[in-house]
Amino acid sequence: MTLRACLSLLLIAIVLPASASLRQAPEPELRDLLQQTVAEAESFQDRFDAEVWLVDMSARLKRYVPDPVERLSLLRLVHQEASKAGLSPELVLALIHAESHFDRFAISSVGAQGMMQVMPFWKAELGRPQDNLTDNATNLRYGCTILSYYLKRENGDISRALARYNGSLGQTRYPSKVIGFWQDFWYVKP
C-alpha cells in the first residue's frame, strides 16, 4: 500500500466519525412523543411507514405548527381522517395549507371555519349544532368527508372536486393553488 493510500484511509477514519457526530441526535422527549404517536396512528398498516411519514411530514409542517406535540397530533388526525375518507393525506395537507395555513381558528370572509374551512351550515344539515368546527378532529372529519364526496361526484377529477369544495366550480384558480401546494410542498414520491 502506498503512503498516499494509507494517508487517505487515515483521513477517512478520522473524518467520518467526526462528521457523524455533527448530526444532532433526536431529543429524547421528541423521540418518545414520536413513538407514542406512531403507536396511536391506527390508519397506518405498518409502524415503519407511520414513523417515516410522520417524521417527514413533521419536518415540513414545523414552520406552521412549531409545537411538536400539536404537530404530531395534527398529522395523526389528518392521516386518520383522510384514510377513512379514501383521500391522500398529502392532498388534505395541501388543502389545509391553502385554506387556513394550519390555523384552526381561521374564519373566512364568508364564515367558513377551522383548518379545512368548513361552512357552519353543515352542522345544521347534520342536526349537530353542538359540533365545534375549530376542533381539529371535527373539522377534519367534516372536511375530508365533504372532499371525498365531491371527488366521487366528479369521478376522480381532483380539480373539479377541489373547485366544488371551495364553491368555485368552473374556475381554476383555487384548484391550481391546492394542487400546486400538493406537488411543490406535500407530495410524497412512491
MIKEVEX-747891 format. One line per 3 residues: for each residue x, y, z of N, C-alpha, C. Coordinates in steps of 0.02 Angstrom, whole numbers. Example, Ala and Ser with C-alpha at 12.3 -4.5 7.8 and 13.67 -1.06 7.14 Angstrom:
// residues 2
660,-284,390,615,-225,390,660,-165,390; 642,-112,354,684,-53,357,645,2,394 $
***
This chain:
// residues 190
43,-58,0,0,0,0,45,62,0; 27,110,-41,68,170,-46,55,216,13; 101,262,21,94,311,75,31,353,65 $
17,370,3,-42,410,-13,-107,373,5; -110,309,-11,-169,268,6,-178,262,81; -122,254,117,-125,250,190,-151,314,220 $
-126,371,195,-150,436,220,-223,447,205; -245,425,146,-316,431,128,-360,391,176; -340,330,190,-379,288,237,-379,318,306 $
-322,345,328,-319,376,394,-364,437,397; -364,478,345,-407,537,341,-480,517,343; -499,466,307,-568,442,307,-587,418,377 $
-541,381,409,-554,355,476,-564,411,527; -531,467,517,-537,524,563,-599,566,547; -611,579,483,-665,625,462,-734,593,470 $
-744,530,453,-810,500,456,-840,502,526; -804,480,578,-834,485,644,-848,557,665; -805,603,646,-815,673,664,-877,700,630 $
-887,684,567,-946,710,532,-1010,677,558; -1005,614,578,-1064,580,605,-1085,611,671; -1038,635,711,-1056,665,775,-1085,734,766 $
-1077,765,709,-1107,830,696,-1182,825,688; -1207,767,667,-1278,758,659,-1310,759,729; -1360,800,736,-1392,808,801,-1435,747,817 $
-1424,720,877,-1466,664,899,-1535,690,916; -1587,650,902,-1654,673,918,-1662,682,994; -1698,733,1013,-1710,745,1083,-1751,686,1111 $
-1734,662,1171,-1770,604,1199,-1845,617,1204; -1865,678,1223,-1936,693,1229,-1972,687,1162; -1939,713,1109,-1969,709,1042,-1971,636,1019 $
-1918,598,1032,-1917,528,1013,-1974,490,1047; -1984,502,1113,-2038,470,1150,-2106,490,1122; -2114,554,1106,-2177,578,1078,-2190,545,1011 $
-2139,540,969,-2147,509,904,-2167,435,912; -2135,400,959,-2152,330,970,-2224,323,992; -2247,367,1035,-2317,365,1058,-2364,380,1000 $
-2347,429,960,-2390,447,903,-2394,390,853; -2337,358,839,-2337,301,793,-2381,245,821; -2376,233,885,-2417,180,916,-2491,195,911 $
-2510,259,913,-2580,278,911,-2606,289,840; -2562,287,791,-2581,301,722,-2611,239,690; -2674,227,703,-2706,166,680,-2721,165,605 $
-2714,221,571,-2730,222,500,-2672,196,457; -2615,182,488,-2558,155,451,-2559,79,455; -2538,47,401,-2536,-26,400,-2472,-52,432 $
-2421,-10,435,-2356,-32,459,-2325,23,503; -2296,3,559,-2266,52,605,-2209,89,572; -2170,55,530,-2114,89,496,-2141,143,449 $
-2193,126,411,-2224,176,367,-2249,236,407; -2278,222,464,-2304,276,506,-2248,321,529; -2193,291,552,-2137,332,576,-2106,373,521 $
-2096,343,463,-2065,379,407,-2110,437,386; -2175,425,379,-2221,478,357,-2225,533,409; -2232,514,472,-2238,564,525,-2175,607,531 $
-2117,577,526,-2054,615,530,-2049,662,470; -2063,637,411,-2059,678,350,-2108,736,352; -2171,721,366,-2222,775,367,-2211,823,426 $
-2187,797,481,-2174,841,539,-2121,893,522; -2070,873,486,-2018,921,466,-2047,974,419; -2091,954,375,-2122,1001,327,-2171,1048,362 $
-2205,1022,413,-2257,1061,447,-2230,1106,503; -2168,1097,522,-2139,1132,579,-2145,1208,574; -2138,1235,515,-2141,1308,506,-2212,1336,520 $
-2263,1294,514,-2332,1316,526,-2357,1297,596; -2333,1240,621,-2353,1216,687,-2289,1200,725; -2262,1249,761,-2197,1239,794,-2197,1189,851 $
-2252,1182,886,-2255,1137,944,-2256,1064,920; -2207,1022,940,-2204,954,914,-2263,910,936; -2289,921,995,-2347,881,1018,-2407,897,975 $
-2421,961,965,-2477,982,924,-2468,959,852; -2407,965,826,-2393,947,757,-2405,872,745; -2378,829,788,-2387,757,778,-2458,736,788 $
-2492,767,835,-2563,752,845,-2604,770,783; -2589,828,755,-2624,850,694,-2610,803,636; -2548,784,628,-2530,739,572,-2565,671,579 $
-2568,645,640,-2603,582,652,-2676,588,634; -2707,644,654,-2778,656,638,-2789,663,563; -2745,701,530,-2751,709,457,-2747,641,423 $
-2697,602,442,-2689,537,409,-2749,492,422; -2773,493,483,-2831,451,502,-2894,471,464; -2911,535,465,-2973,557,432,-2968,553,356 $
-2910,570,328,-2901,564,256,-2908,490,235; -2877,446,272,-2880,374,256,-2951,348,261; -2988,368,313,-3058,347,320,-3099,369,260 $
-3084,428,234,-3123,456,179,-3096,435,111; -3043,396,110,-3014,373,46,-2975,426,10; -2947,473,47,-2909,528,18,-2835,521,32 $
-2794,553,-8,-2723,558,5,-2713,607,63; -2679,586,116,-2666,633,171,-2627,694,149; -2583,685,100,-2544,741,75,-2588,792,38 $
-2639,768,3,-2687,813,-30,-2725,853,23; -2744,820,77,-2779,855,131,-2734,908,163; -2670,891,172,-2623,941,198,-2617,1000,151 $
-2616,987,86,-2612,1042,37,-2674,1085,40; -2732,1055,48,-2795,1092,53,-2794,1136,116; -2772,1108,172,-2768,1147,234,-2719,1204,225 $
-2663,1190,193,-2612,1242,180,-2644,1300,142; -2683,1284,91,-2715,1336,50,-2771,1372,88; -2810,1334,125,-2869,1362,158,-2853,1405,219 $
-2809,1380,262,-2801,1413,328,-2730,1421,352; -2682,1397,314,-2612,1396,337,-2607,1363,406; -2647,1312,418,-2646,1271,478,-2668,1309,541 $
-2710,1360,530,-2739,1398,586,-2807,1369,602; -2812,1334,657,-2876,1301,675,-2931,1351,690; -2913,1413,705,-2963,1464,721,-2979,1510,661 $
-2955,1492,603,-2967,1533,543,-3042,1536,528; -3064,1596,509,-3133,1607,487,-3129,1648,423; -3160,1623,371,-3157,1658,306,-3207,1716,305 $
-3203,1755,253,-3248,1812,245,-3321,1790,236; -3332,1726,216,-3400,1700,209,-3421,1656,268; -3377,1652,319,-3395,1616,379,-3370,1545,385 $
-3332,1520,336,-3304,1453,341,-3255,1451,400; -3253,1393,434,-3215,1390,497,-3164,1334,498; -3112,1345,536,-3063,1293,551,-3012,1282,496 $
-2971,1232,506,-2916,1218,460,-2939,1203,389; -2993,1164,383,-3017,1147,316,-3072,1194,293; -3085,1247,331,-3133,1299,313,-3201,1269,294 $
-3231,1237,343,-3297,1205,334,-3351,1257,349; -3402,1259,306,-3457,1306,317,-3501,1281,374; -3521,1326,420,-3560,1307,478,-3629,1278,462 $
-3656,1292,403,-3722,1265,387,-3723,1189,387; -3663,1158,379,-3660,1085,380,-3682,1057,447; -3669,1094,501,-3689,1070,568,-3765,1064,572 $
-3801,1114,545,-3874,1113,545,-3900,1057,499; -3867,1050,441,-3887,997,394,-3883,928,426; -3834,919,469,-3823,854,501,-3859,848,568 $
-3892,902,589,-3926,901,653,-3878,898,711; -3820,930,703,-3768,929,754,-3744,1000,771; -3790,1042,795,-3771,1112,808,-3717,1119,862 $
-3707,1068,903,-3657,1072,956,-3586,1061,931; -3577,1037,870,-3510,1024,844,-3470,1088,840; -3406,1083,857,-3360,1139,857,-3313,1132,797 $
-3321,1174,747,-3281,1169,686,-3209,1194,695; -3193,1223,753,-3123,1240,766,-3087,1183,802; -3123,1131,819,-3092,1070,846,-3063,1032,786 $
-2998,1018,788,-2966,987,730,-2997,921,709; -3013,878,756,-3042,813,739,-3109,821,704; -3151,866,730,-3217,879,700,-3209,910,631 $
-3166,960,626,-3156,995,563,-3129,948,510; -3081,906,528,-3053,859,480,-3104,807,458; -3146,783,505,-3197,734,488,-3246,764,436 $
-3270,824,450,-3316,858,404,-3280,870,336; -3223,903,339,-3189,923,277,-3170,865,233; -3142,812,263,-3122,753,223,-3182,718,193 $
-3236,714,231,-3297,683,206,-3326,722,147; -3326,788,154,-3352,831,100,-3309,825,38; -3243,829,46,-3198,824,-12,-3204,756,-45 $
-3208,703,-5,-3216,636,-32,-3280,630,-73; -3334,658,-48,-3397,656,-84,-3391,692,-152; -3361,751,-151,-3353,788,-214,-3307,752,-262 $
-3256,719,-236,-3211,681,-279,-3248,623,-313; -3291,590,-276,-3331,536,-306,-3381,564,-356; -3412,619,-338,-3462,651,-382,-3430,673,-448 $
-3366,693,-445,-3331,716,-505,-3289,660,-537; -3305,597,-520,-3272,539,-549,-3196,542,-545; -3171,564,-487,-3099,565,-476,-3063,627,-502 $
-3098,674,-531,-3067,735,-557,-3051,781,-498; -2988,781,-478,-2967,819,-419,-2980,894,-427; -2966,920,-485,-2976,992,-497,-3049,1012,-488 $
-3094,974,-517,-3165,990,-511,-3190,980,-439; -3165,927,-406,-3185,914,-337,-3161,970,-291; -3101,994,-301,-3075,1050,-261,-3115,1114,-274 $
-3133,1125,-337,-3173,1184,-353,-3242,1180,-320; -3272,1121,-319,-3336,1112,-284,-3327,1125,-209; -3274,1098,-182,-3261,1106,-110,-3257,1181,-92 $
-3225,1218,-135,-3214,1290,-124,-3273,1332,-147; -3321,1302,-181,-3378,1341,-207,-3360,1382,-268; -3310,1358,-305,-3288,1396,-364,-3287,1352,-426 $
-3336,1307,-432,-3340,1263,-490,-3340,1304,-554; -3299,1283,-602,-3293,1319,-665,-3232,1365,-666; -3201,1375,-609,-3141,1416,-604,-3082,1372,-587 $
-3023,1393,-605,-2964,1351,-595,-2915,1379,-544; -2925,1439,-520,-2876,1471,-476,-2866,1431,-411; -2921,1415,-377,-2916,1379,-314,-2888,1308,-323 $
-2916,1268,-368,-2887,1201,-377,-2812,1203,-395; -2793,1251,-435,-2722,1258,-454,-2679,1274,-393; -2705,1315,-349,-2669,1333,-288,-2658,1271,-244 $
-2711,1233,-232,-2706,1173,-190,-2660,1121,-223; -2670,1109,-286,-2629,1059,-321,-2556,1082,-322; -2545,1147,-328,-2476,1174,-325,-2444,1160,-258 $
-2480,1172,-203,-2454,1156,-137,-2440,1081,-130; -2486,1041,-157,-2479,969,-153,-2415,946,-189; -2406,970,-251,-2349,949,-291,-2283,978,-266 $
-2284,1041,-244,-2223,1075,-226,-2201,1065,-154; -2249,1051,-109,-2231,1051,-39,-2249,986,-3; -2305,954,-20,-2330,898,19,-2324,830,-16 $
-2310,829,-80,-2311,766,-118,-2256,719,-93; -2273,656,-88,-2225,603,-70,-2219,557,-130; -2158,551,-155,-2147,506,-212,-2152,434,-189 $
-2188,393,-227,-2196,322,-208,-2130,284,-212 $
***
